[in-house]
């Protein structure tokens, strides 16, 4: 009986002590590199034109509304055009309300005004940080005839850390859209 107990103690000691040493793993981040942006002119059949990234697929809708689909990033920029007929205040309030609907899930919403007096383009860019459904919203207008709103959405459950590289890339595209937007008079 003593031999069995001794054998059991020795076997248990060898079994427990033969594990590999556990080492903590170093922290690492996923590196997502996207190609440098190249642009072409889009919207030539509409009342406005802008520079479109060649990585995106332009799906034109009715009334000069568009979806710029980025299959490589699993996201899209939605552009909606509305004519201004004395309803500029309503359009501005609606655009701002749409941006602040994400405040429940957002950690922060940074407003960045945009003014291009030379070409008559004025607007606002909203950068949304956190696990909100949309990472960016914007609007541009000439304050007289035209109003364009835009939203960035990803086709995945919002996880800010995971989509941040793609969101930053597409936010640069949105800024380029705003900077290059011209009204066709």
N, C-alpha and C positions, 0 to 999 in steps of 0.2 A: 504494500500500500504506500509506503514511504517512497518507493521508486516511482510510482505513478505520479504522486504529488510533485516530486522533484522534477520528473520529466515534463510535467505540465507547466511548472514555473519556468524552467529553462526554455521550453518552446514558446511560451507567452512572451518572455523577455526578448528572444530572438525575433519574434514576429513584430513586436512593437518597435524595436530598435532598428529595424532594417528599412525603414521608410526613408525616402529622399528628403534632404533638408529643404524646408520651405523657404523660398526667398520672395520678398515682395517684388512685384513687377513694376518697372518704371512707367511713369505716366506717359501716354502718347496720344497724339491727335491724328485724326484722319486728314490726309493732305489731298485736297481736291484742286487740281490745276485745270483751268479752262483756257482755251486758246485766246490769243489777243483778239479783241473785237475788231471786226471789219464791218463797214456800213455801206448801205445802198439807200437810194431815195425811195420812199414808200408813200402811198396815198395820192398819187398823181391824178386819179379820177375823182378825188374828193375836194372839199373846200380848204383842205390843209395838206401839207406835205411834211415829212420828217425823215430823219435818218433811222433806218432799221438795221439791226444787227443781222448779218447773213446767216447766223446760227438759228435764227427764228423763222418760223413758217407763218406767213400772214394769211389769216382766214378772215376775209372781208365779209362784213355783215351788211345789213341794210342801213341806209342813212349815214354812211361814212363811219360806222362803228366797226371795230376790228378786234381780233384776238391775235396777239403775237405769241405763238406757241413755241416753247423751248423744250423739245423732247429730251435733249441731253440732260436737262436739269429738272425735268418733271414739273415744269411750272409754266405759267402764262401771264402775260400782261394784257389786261382787258382795257380797250379804249372805247369810250362812248362819246359820240358827238351830239350836241343839241344846239339848235339855233337860238339866238337871243332875240326875243320879241318883247322887250320891256319886263322880262322876268329874271334879270340878272341876280337880284337879291335872293330869289327863291333857289336858283341854281347854285349860288354860293353856299347858302345855308344847307342845301341837300348834300353838297360835296363835303362840307365840313362835318355834317352829321354822320355821313358814311365813314369818314375817317375815325371819328371818335366812338363809333359803335364797338371798336376793338379795344377800348380802354379797359374793359373787364378782364381780359386775358393779357393785355400788354403790360410790360414793365415800365415803358416810357414811350411817349409819342413826341418826336422832335419836329417842329415846324421850321421849314426853310423857305422864305419868300423867294420868288423868282420874278425879275423885271428885265425885259428886253424892250426898251422904249423905241429903239430904232426900227424894229419889226412889229411893234404893237402886240407883244406877247407878255402877258402878266399871269402869275399863278402862285401856287403854293405846293411844296413837296412835303409829305408827311412820312418820316421814317419811323416805323413801328418796331420796337424791340420787345422780345418776349415771345411767348407761345400763342400769339394771336393768329387768326386765320389768314390775314393779309399782312405782309411785311412792309408794304409801301402803298401809299395812295398819293394822287396828285390831281391838280386841275390847272388848266391854262385857258385864258380867254383874251379877246381883244377888247372886252368890255362893251362892245357895241352890237356885234353880229354873231360871234362864234363862241362856243364853250365846249371844251373837251375835258373829260375826267378819265382817270386811269387807275387801275388797281393791279397789284401783283399777288397772285395766288399760286400755291404749290399743291400738287395732287398727292398730298400725304398729310398725315396727322401732324399738326404743328409741333415741332420740337426745335426750338430756336438754335440750340447748339449744333444740331445736325444740318440744318438748312442754311446756316449763316454764310458759308462760302458762296453758295449759289445766290442767296439773297443779296449779298454785297455786289456780285457781278451784275445782277439784273437791276439793282438800284443805280448802278453806273449807266446802264442802258436807258433807264427812265430819265435820268438827268440829261443824257444825250438827246432823247426825244424832245424834252422840254426846250433845250438850247437850240435845237435845229428846226423846231416847228415854225412853219411859215404859213400864212393865210393866203389862199389863192383868190385874189379879188377879180 
